[in-house]
Amino acid sequence: MKSGVTPTSVERSLGDDDFIVTKTDAKGRILYANRIFIALSGFTEAELIGSQHNIIRHPDMPRSVFKLLWEHIAAGQEFMGYVKNMAKDGSFYWVLATVTPDRDAQRNIIGYTSVRRKPRTDAIKVAAALYRDMLVTESRAGARDAIDAGSAVLNQALNGKSYEQFVLAL
Ligand SMILES: Cc1cc2nc3c(=O)[nH]c(=O)nc-3n(C[C@H](O)[C@H](O)[C@H](O)COP(=O)(O)O)c2cc1C
């Protein structure tokens, strides 16, 4: 948890037609947030712009999921995944995020865009159970080995599928 916010059990939910959009620079600092993101996060636009995107990181999220995200997008690939986020008041909300690289005319990656929508409730249940297992394993492994240990749990659960195939199949 980066923000000093204490997580609560209050869940916020996106509307069926809501799209949450943010854009970051190449280091993950927020450059743009749409109205729905601002409203749901509980932060002001001024608090968000220039902040690292981990400002809404929820402590229930395994580190190995973000490693996978950054591996994909820094290599120029799209990433799709379930993310539990935390608002400024400690409440949480699940999203299905699609993160893509933004490029300049020379094809250099200059930042990233994330578009998120409301996941189905049954998909949230599956993702939450998997992330819980990953998080427990990461905590037991200790900081240095956490990501390897969490990734091993994920790979076992994927059973030969890619994470993206798993996400799309949920
Ligand atoms: C475009 C973009 C969107 C992101 N959206 C989120 C998000 O909604 N929630 C989140 O926790 N991390 C998000 N991240 C990942 C964060 O940059 C960061 O890796 C993550 O919160 C883990 O932070 P930590 O490594 O400091 O613990 C996003 C990154 C990018 C580039």
The ligand as an SDF file (V2000), in Angstrom:
LIG
                    3D

 31 33  0  0  0  0  0  0  0  0999 V2000
   -1.3360    2.5630  -17.9810 C   0  0  0  0  0  0  0  0  0  0  0  0
   -1.1370    1.9020  -16.6520 C   0  0  0  0  0  0  0  0  0  0  0  0
   -2.2360    1.6640  -15.8350 C   0  0  0  0  0  0  0  0  0  0  0  0
   -2.0810    1.0490  -14.5890 C   0  0  0  0  0  0  0  0  0  0  0  0
   -3.1890    0.8710  -13.8220 N   0  0  0  0  0  0  0  0  0  0  0  0
   -3.0520    0.3670  -12.5790 C   0  0  0  0  0  0  0  0  0  0  0  0
   -4.1860    0.2340  -11.7360 C   0  0  0  0  0  0  0  0  0  0  0  0
   -5.3340    0.5340  -12.1160 O   0  0  0  0  0  0  0  0  0  0  0  0
   -3.9760   -0.2490  -10.4820 N   0  0  0  0  0  0  0  0  0  0  0  0
   -2.7560   -0.6010  -10.0270 C   0  0  0  0  0  0  0  0  0  0  0  0
   -2.6360   -1.0270   -8.8750 O   0  0  0  0  0  0  0  0  0  0  0  0
   -1.6600   -0.5080  -10.8160 N   0  0  0  0  0  0  0  0  0  0  0  0
   -1.7870   -0.0350  -12.0710 C   0  0  0  0  0  0  0  0  0  0  0  0
   -0.6820    0.0640  -12.8750 N   0  0  0  0  0  0  0  0  0  0  0  0
    0.5890   -0.5220  -12.4010 C   0  0  0  0  0  0  0  0  0  0  0  0
    1.3740    0.3950  -11.5030 C   0  0  0  0  0  0  0  0  0  0  0  0
    2.2010    1.1930  -12.3120 O   0  0  0  0  0  0  0  0  0  0  0  0
    2.2790   -0.4180  -10.5280 C   0  0  0  0  0  0  0  0  0  0  0  0
    3.1180   -1.2750  -11.2480 O   0  0  0  0  0  0  0  0  0  0  0  0
    1.4630   -1.2690   -9.5410 C   0  0  0  0  0  0  0  0  0  0  0  0
    0.4820   -0.5030   -8.8940 O   0  0  0  0  0  0  0  0  0  0  0  0
    2.3530   -1.9250   -8.4930 C   0  0  0  0  0  0  0  0  0  0  0  0
    2.9910   -0.9530   -7.7730 O   0  0  0  0  0  0  0  0  0  0  0  0
    4.2640   -1.2700   -6.8720 P   0  0  0  0  0  0  0  0  0  0  0  0
    5.2110   -2.0510   -7.7390 O   0  0  0  0  0  0  0  0  0  0  0  0
    4.7940    0.0560   -6.4780 O   0  0  0  0  0  0  0  0  0  0  0  0
    3.7580   -2.0860   -5.7390 O   0  0  0  0  0  0  0  0  0  0  0  0
   -0.8020    0.6560  -14.1340 C   0  0  0  0  0  0  0  0  0  0  0  0
    0.3110    0.8890  -14.9670 C   0  0  0  0  0  0  0  0  0  0  0  0
    0.1580    1.4840  -16.2020 C   0  0  0  0  0  0  0  0  0  0  0  0
    1.3600    1.7310  -17.0750 C   0  0  0  0  0  0  0  0  0  0  0  0
  1  2  1  0
  2  3  1  0
  2 30  2  0
  3  4  2  0
  4  5  1  0
  4 28  1  0
  5  6  2  0
  6  7  1  0
  6 13  1  0
  7  8  2  0
  7  9  1  0
  9 10  1  0
 10 11  2  0
 10 12  1  0
 12 13  2  0
 13 14  1  0
 14 15  1  0
 14 28  1  0
 15 16  1  0
 16 17  1  0
 16 18  1  0
 18 19  1  0
 18 20  1  0
 20 21  1  0
 20 22  1  0
 22 23  1  0
 23 24  1  0
 24 25  2  0
 24 26  1  0
 24 27  1  0
 28 29  2  0
 29 30  1  0
 30 31  1  0
M  END
$$$$
